[in-house]
């Protein structure tokens, strides 16, 4: 991206991009969709950036084959993931027993 501007009336965002061949590409979209565009862009994971979790919800997808996990921060950032049940089971195991491969004390009741 080489330039980003708001239209004179504030209703559109205009971006100037450079493609793989070095040619300019002009992109324009409604300003009220900027948050949607930014939230869908892939980002590098910065190990120093950690967001606090405010709330989460999980539901079954429409196809019944996946679970939908929505995570929300106190600042209003929200992202959703489609997960397989085995992925959720793996997260629960790590949350319960610690890091994989870490020995833990056995408890008998």
NUTOR-275484 format. One line per 3 residues: their letters; for each residue x, y, z of N, C-alpha, C, CB. Coordinates in Angstrom, 1 decimal, decimal comma. Glycine has a CB too. Example, Ala and Ser with C-alpha at 12.3 -4.5 7.8 and 13.67 -1.06 7.14 Angstrom:
as	13,2/-5,7/7,8/12,3/-4,5/7,8/13,2/-3,3/7,8/11,3/-4,5/9,0 | 12,8/-2,2/7,1/13,7/-1,1/7,1/12,9/0,0/7,9/14,1/-0,6/5,7
//
This chain:
xxx	0,8/-1,2/0,0/0,0/0,0/0,0/0,9/1,2/0,0/-1,0/0,0/1,2 | 0,6/2,1/-0,9/1,4/3,3/-1,0/0,7/4,6/-0,6/1,9/3,5/-2,4 | -0,7/4,5/-0,5/-1,4/5,7/-0,1/-2,8/5,3/0,4/-1,6/6,7/-1,3
xxx	-3,3/6,0/1,3/-4,7/5,8/1,8/-5,3/7,1/2,1/-4,7/4,9/3,1 | -6,5/7,4/1,5/-7,1/8,7/1,7/-8,6/8,5/1,9/-6,9/9,6/0,4 | -9,2/9,4/2,6/-10,6/9,5/2,7/-11,2/10,4/1,7/-11,0/9,9/4,2
xxx	-12,3/10,1/1,1/-12,9/11,0/0,1/-13,3/12,3/0,7/-14,2/10,3/-0,6 | -13,4/13,3/-0,1/-13,8/14,7/0,4/-15,0/14,7/1,2/-13,9/15,7/-0,8 | -16,0/13,9/0,9/-17,2/13,9/1,6/-17,2/12,9/2,8/-18,4/13,5/0,7
xxx	-16,1/12,1/2,9/-15,9/11,2/4,0/-16,6/9,9/3,9/-16,3/11,9/5,3 | -17,2/9,6/2,8/-18,0/8,4/2,6/-17,2/7,2/2,1/-19,2/8,7/1,8 | -16,0/7,4/1,5/-15,3/6,3/0,9/-13,8/6,4/1,3/-15,4/6,4/-0,7
xxx	-13,2/5,2/1,3/-11,8/5,1/1,5/-11,1/4,7/0,2/-11,4/4,0/2,7 | -10,1/5,4/-0,2/-9,4/5,2/-1,4/-7,9/4,7/-1,1/-9,3/6,4/-2,3 | -7,6/3,5/-1,5/-6,3/2,9/-1,3/-5,5/2,8/-2,6/-6,3/1,6/-0,6
xxx	-4,2/3,1/-2,6/-3,4/2,9/-3,7/-2,4/1,7/-3,3/-2,6/4,1/-4,2 | -2,5/0,6/-4,1/-1,7/-0,6/-3,8/-0,7/-0,8/-5,0/-2,6/-1,8/-3,6 | 0,3/-1,6/-4,7/1,2/-2,0/-5,8/1,1/-3,5/-5,9/2,7/-1,5/-5,5
xxx	0,8/-4,1/-7,1/0,7/-5,5/-7,2/2,1/-6,1/-7,4/-0,2/-5,9/-8,4 | 2,1/-7,5/-7,6/3,4/-8,2/-7,7/4,2/-7,8/-8,9/3,1/-9,6/-7,8 | 3,6/-7,2/-9,9/4,3/-6,8/-11,1/4,8/-5,3/-11,0/3,5/-6,9/-12,3
xxx	4,5/-4,7/-9,8/4,9/-3,3/-9,6/3,9/-2,3/-10,2/6,2/-3,1/-10,3 | 2,7/-2,7/-10,7/1,7/-1,8/-11,2/0,8/-1,3/-10,1/0,9/-2,5/-12,3 | 0,4/-0,1/-10,2/-0,5/0,5/-9,2/-1,9/-0,1/-9,4/-0,6/2,0/-9,3
xxx	-2,6/-0,3/-8,3/-3,9/-0,8/-8,2/-4,7/0,1/-7,3/-4,0/-2,3/-7,8 | -5,8/0,7/-7,8/-6,6/1,6/-7,0/-7,8/0,9/-6,5/-7,1/2,8/-7,8 | -8,0/1,0/-5,2/-9,1/0,3/-4,5/-10,0/1,4/-3,8/-8,6/-0,8/-3,6
xxx	-11,3/1,3/-3,9/-12,2/2,2/-3,2/-13,3/1,4/-2,6/-12,7/3,3/-4,2 | -13,7/1,7/-1,4/-14,8/1,1/-0,7/-15,5/2,0/0,3/-14,3/-0,2/0,0 | -16,7/1,7/0,7/-17,4/2,6/1,6/-16,7/2,7/2,9/-18,8/2,1/1,8
xxx	-16,6/3,9/3,5/-15,9/4,1/4,7/-16,5/3,4/5,9/-15,8/5,6/5,1 | -17,8/3,2/5,8/-18,4/2,4/6,9/-18,1/0,9/7,0/-19,9/2,6/6,9 | -17,4/0,5/5,9/-17,0/-0,9/5,9/-15,5/-1,1/6,2/-17,3/-1,6/4,6
xxx	-14,8/0,0/6,6/-13,4/-0,1/6,9/-13,1/-1,1/8,0/-12,9/1,3/7,4 | -13,9/-1,1/9,1/-13,6/-2,0/10,2/-13,7/-3,5/9,7/-14,6/-1,8/11,3 | -14,6/-3,8/8,9/-14,8/-5,1/8,3/-13,6/-5,5/7,5/-16,1/-5,3/7,5
xxx	-13,1/-4,6/6,6/-12,0/-4,8/5,8/-10,7/-5,1/6,6/-11,7/-3,6/4,8 | -10,5/-4,2/7,6/-9,3/-4,4/8,5/-9,4/-5,6/9,3/-9,2/-3,2/9,4 | -10,5/-6,0/9,8/-10,6/-7,2/10,6/-10,4/-8,5/9,8/-11,9/-7,3/11,3
xxx	-10,6/-8,5/8,5/-10,4/-9,7/7,7/-9,0/-9,8/7,1/-11,4/-9,7/6,6 | -8,2/-8,8/7,2/-6,8/-8,8/6,6/-5,9/-9,7/7,5/-6,3/-7,4/6,6 | -5,1/-10,5/6,8/-4,2/-11,4/7,6/-3,1/-10,5/8,2/-3,5/-12,4/6,7
xxx	-2,7/-10,8/9,4/-1,7/-10,1/10,1/-0,7/-11,0/10,7/-2,3/-9,3/11,3 | 0,6/-10,5/10,7/1,6/-11,3/11,4/1,3/-11,3/12,9/3,0/-10,7/11,1 | 1,6/-12,4/13,5/1,4/-12,5/14,9/2,6/-11,9/15,6/1,2/-13,9/15,4
xxx	2,4/-10,8/16,4/3,5/-10,2/17,1/3,5/-10,8/18,5/3,2/-8,6/17,2 | 4,6/-11,5/18,9/4,6/-12,2/20,2/4,5/-11,2/21,4/5,9/-13,0/20,3 | 4,8/-10,0/21,2/4,7/-9,0/22,3/3,3/-8,4/22,4/5,7/-7,9/22,1
xxx	2,4/-8,7/21,4/1,0/-8,2/21,5/0,1/-9,2/22,0/0,6/-7,7/20,1 | -0,5/-9,0/23,2/-1,4/-9,9/23,8/-2,7/-9,1/24,1/-0,8/-10,5/25,1 | -3,8/-9,7/23,7/-5,1/-9,0/23,9/-5,7/-9,7/25,1/-6,0/-9,1/22,7
xxx	-6,4/-9,0/26,0/-7,1/-9,6/27,1/-8,5/-10,0/26,5/-7,3/-8,5/28,2 | -8,9/-11,2/27,0/-10,2/-11,7/26,6/-11,3/-11,2/27,6/-10,2/-13,3/26,6 | -12,3/-10,6/27,0/-13,4/-10,1/27,8/-14,5/-11,1/27,8/-13,9/-8,8/27,2
xxx	-14,9/-11,7/26,7/-15,9/-12,7/26,7/-15,7/-13,6/25,5/-17,3/-12,0/26,6 | -16,4/-14,7/25,5/-16,3/-15,7/24,4/-17,7/-16,4/24,3/-15,2/-16,7/24,6 | -18,0/-16,9/23,2/-19,2/-17,8/23,0/-18,9/-18,9/22,0/-20,4/-16,9/22,5
xxx	-19,6/-20,0/22,1/-19,4/-21,1/21,2/-20,8/-21,6/20,9/-18,5/-22,2/21,9 | -20,9/-21,9/19,6/-22,2/-22,5/19,1/-21,9/-23,5/18,0/-23,1/-21,4/18,6 | -22,9/-24,2/17,6/-22,7/-25,2/16,5/-23,0/-24,4/15,2/-23,7/-26,3/16,6
xxx	-22,1/-24,7/14,2/-22,3/-24,1/12,9/-23,6/-24,6/12,2/-21,1/-24,4/12,0 | -24,0/-23,9/11,1/-25,2/-24,3/10,4/-25,1/-25,7/9,8/-25,5/-23,3/9,3 | -23,9/-26,1/9,4/-23,7/-27,5/8,9/-23,7/-28,6/9,9/-22,5/-27,5/8,0
xxx	-23,6/-28,2/11,2/-23,5/-29,1/12,3/-22,2/-29,9/12,4/-24,6/-30,1/12,1 | -21,2/-29,6/11,5/-20,0/-30,3/11,5/-18,9/-29,6/12,3/-19,5/-30,5/10,1 | -19,1/-28,3/12,6/-18,0/-27,5/13,2/-18,6/-26,7/14,4/-17,4/-26,5/12,2
xxx	-17,8/-26,2/15,2/-18,2/-25,3/16,3/-17,7/-23,9/16,0/-17,6/-25,8/17,7 | -18,5/-22,9/16,3/-18,1/-21,6/16,0/-17,7/-20,9/17,4/-19,2/-20,8/15,4 | -16,4/-20,5/17,4/-15,9/-19,9/18,6/-15,7/-18,4/18,4/-14,6/-20,5/19,1
xxx	-16,3/-17,5/19,1/-16,2/-16,1/19,0/-15,5/-15,5/20,3/-17,6/-15,4/18,8 | -14,4/-14,8/20,0/-13,6/-14,2/21,1/-13,7/-12,7/21,0/-12,1/-14,6/21,1 | -13,9/-12,0/22,2/-14,1/-10,6/22,2/-13,2/-9,9/23,3/-15,6/-10,2/22,5
xxx	-12,6/-8,8/22,9/-11,7/-8,1/23,8/-12,5/-6,9/24,5/-10,5/-7,5/23,1 | -12,0/-6,4/25,6/-12,7/-5,3/26,2/-12,8/-4,0/25,3/-12,0/-4,9/27,5 | -11,9/-3,9/24,4/-11,8/-2,8/23,4/-12,8/-3,0/22,3/-10,4/-2,6/22,9
xxx	-13,5/-4,1/22,2/-14,5/-4,3/21,1/-14,0/-5,1/20,0/-15,0/-3,0/20,7 | -12,7/-5,5/20,0/-12,2/-6,4/18,9/-12,8/-7,7/19,0/-10,6/-6,5/18,9 | -13,3/-8,3/17,9/-14,0/-9,6/17,9/-13,5/-10,4/16,7/-15,5/-9,5/17,9
xxx	-13,3/-11,7/16,9/-12,9/-12,6/15,8/-13,6/-13,9/16,1/-11,4/-12,7/15,7 | -14,0/-14,6/15,0/-14,6/-15,9/15,1/-13,8/-16,9/14,4/-16,1/-15,8/14,6 | -13,9/-18,2/14,9/-13,2/-19,3/14,3/-14,1/-20,4/14,1/-12,0/-19,7/15,2
xxx	-14,0/-21,2/13,0/-14,7/-22,4/12,8/-13,7/-23,5/13,3/-15,2/-22,6/11,3 | -14,1/-24,3/14,2/-13,3/-25,4/14,8/-13,9/-26,7/14,7/-13,0/-25,1/16,3 | -13,1/-27,7/14,6/-13,5/-29,1/14,7/-13,6/-29,5/16,2/-12,5/-30,1/13,9
xxx	-14,4/-30,4/16,6/-14,5/-30,8/18,0/-13,2/-31,2/18,6/-15,6/-31,8/18,2 | -12,4/-32,0/17,8/-11,1/-32,5/18,3/-10,2/-31,3/18,6/-10,5/-33,4/17,3 | -10,3/-30,2/17,9/-9,4/-29,0/18,2/-9,8/-28,4/19,6/-9,6/-27,9/17,1
xxx	-11,1/-28,3/19,9/-11,6/-27,8/21,1/-11,2/-28,8/22,3/-13,1/-27,7/21,1 | -11,3/-30,1/22,0/-10,8/-31,1/23,0/-9,3/-30,9/23,3/-11,1/-32,5/22,5 | -8,5/-30,7/22,3/-7,1/-30,4/22,5/-6,8/-29,2/23,3/-6,4/-30,3/21,1
xxx	-7,5/-28,1/23,1/-7,4/-26,9/23,9/-7,8/-27,2/25,3/-8,2/-25,7/23,3 | -8,9/-27,9/25,5/-9,3/-28,2/26,9/-8,3/-29,1/27,6/-10,7/-28,9/26,9 | -7,7/-30,0/26,9/-6,6/-30,9/27,5/-5,4/-30,0/27,9/-6,2/-32,0/26,5
xxx	-5,0/-29,1/27,1/-3,9/-28,3/27,4/-4,2/-27,4/28,6/-3,4/-27,4/26,2 | -5,4/-26,8/28,6/-5,9/-25,9/29,7/-6,0/-26,7/31,0/-7,2/-25,3/29,4 | -6,3/-28,0/30,9/-6,5/-28,8/32,1/-5,1/-29,3/32,6/-7,4/-29,9/31,9
xxx	-4,3/-29,8/31,7/-3,1/-30,5/32,2/-1,8/-29,8/31,9/-3,1/-31,8/31,5 | -1,9/-28,6/31,3/-0,6/-27,8/31,0/-0,1/-28,1/29,7/0,4/-28,2/32,0 | 1,1/-27,7/29,4/1,7/-27,8/28,1/1,9/-29,3/27,8/3,1/-27,2/28,1
xxx	1,7/-29,6/26,5/1,9/-31,0/26,0/3,3/-31,5/26,3/1,6/-31,1/24,5 | 3,4/-32,7/26,8/4,7/-33,2/27,1/5,3/-32,9/28,5/5,7/-32,8/26,1 | 4,6/-32,0/29,2/5,0/-31,6/30,5/4,5/-32,7/31,5/4,5/-30,2/30,9
xxx	5,4/-33,3/32,3/4,9/-34,3/33,3/4,0/-33,6/34,4/6,1/-35,0/33,9 | 3,0/-34,2/34,8/2,2/-33,7/35,9/1,9/-34,8/36,9/0,8/-33,1/35,3 | 1,6/-34,3/38,1/1,3/-35,2/39,2/0,0/-36,0/38,9/1,3/-34,5/40,5
xxx	0,0/-37,2/39,2/-1,2/-38,0/39,0/-2,0/-37,9/40,3/-0,9/-39,5/38,7 | -3,3/-37,8/40,2/-4,2/-37,7/41,3/-5,2/-38,8/41,3/-4,9/-36,3/41,4 | -5,4/-39,4/42,4/-6,4/-40,5/42,5/-7,4/-40,1/43,5/-5,8/-41,9/42,8
x	-8,7/-40,3/43,2/-9,8/-40,0/44,1/-10,5/-41,3/44,5/-10,8/-39,0/43,5
//
